[in-house]
């Protein structure tokens, strides 16, 4: 479990080996989330870089942000293995995104972390400030299903059942920031993506 102050609840990185079992095609997930070639993207709460590496291959530029420097080191190794050199790695708090990245971007992605955000409206407002007009905020969430039903390699995985958010609950937490829902996409077997536009 994450014990460091500032970590979002229930968002610790999984044990080695089950990310590939759950997300065998991370580039396909990014395409489903509407991330296009050449975009300027922030991978917020990037963790060990499972999505950062394929992002760096397709994006014009990527900023990977995480609170844990160990995860950033792992993400950097993943990105380096692709040969991409267009990724910056920043240790920092997700709420401080506008200060960490002092320019606007096309897309902010947060995967498997929004369910644990204690002040989601605050985070959504911070994200809105770094988005270009017409930019997008993509949230990858576990469906609101009992944890014992979301098995990976035969074991229940993901956040505790009570932390999970339905698409409607995710939309409600973002709405006050002035971001409009563009679409919901299914990300089998256990996730959905909520994509918001500025």
C-alpha angles and dihedrals in degrees: 000000000000111000100170115110112257099032113130114244117266095005103112116137116263126248114277117281105028099084090071090046091053099035107029091158109039091163089057090052090053091050090050088051090058099250108154134200113277097021120145101234138184115207099205117201087005096178113187094348102256089145096026094069097055089040090058090054095056105026128084090226135354131200112196113201127188137152094226117072091201090062091047089053090052091047090051091054091051092049093045089055089062092054091237116144099181099091129100121196120213128183109215152109116286091228088062094057094122091055094042093052108035096192137060123263139196098239142013116199125194116180127192094344110081092083089067099047108120093200105033095166089054091051093046090051091050090051092048090057092059096046122098115232103282091020122137139232113207121196121191109200138174111248115252096261129131110276092234088064096054101075127172118189088352097306131100109256140180133049124329113284093248092057095056120106131212117225090257091052091050091050091050091053093052100039098083091062091065095250115138124218110250098180148321118236128193116237105189141249101023111346143075132196123226112199120195129189130213 
